[in-house]
């Protein structure tokens, strides 16, 4: 299995080349062992172009999914960077991490400190980006699906999202593919149940 060198330039060079899922997992594990921190990989994902950015985001996802507490810590940085990226592949991985991280907060699986820090953030850029990407005809299905999930989770704190989201989802289900229709149906069902439950 490939073990990357610890220095940043060697990591960037490796990210330029094709990877399999097995390679990504191995590199993510090796980086954690070598104490190359997720914020460094996030910077590469956001600042680079093409395959390098995509591979960095993919590796970052595997680094943080393996350690949920680390995801809690880096979630504010991911959210802050998310609306700045235009790379659809990077968006997909960062959105997935964001959805997982917010779900942990909603389920009270994070520390209260992390929870308070997250809700103190200016989440408007995240909300706006998710709505824009959800209705953008050029957005990939996976991006749209993660945007639905994030907006649903944010609706626990923002009542207006719970009111607006069903209309947007219904319009996307009419023009989207099977993945969007399936996830849209699930989110609409969850929103319907939540209307009768007191939110935060």
Secondary structure, DSSP 4 states (H G I P E B T S, - for coil): -----SSHHHHHHHHTS---HHHHHHHHHHHHHTT--HHHHHHHHHHS-HHHHHHHHHHHHHHHHT-HHHHHHHHHHHHHHHTT---HHHHHHHHHHHHHHHHHHHTT-S-HHHHHHHHHS--HHHHHHHHHHHH-TTS-HHHHHHHHHHHHHHTTT-HHHHHHHHHHHHHHHHHS-HHHHHHHHHHHHHHHHHTTS---
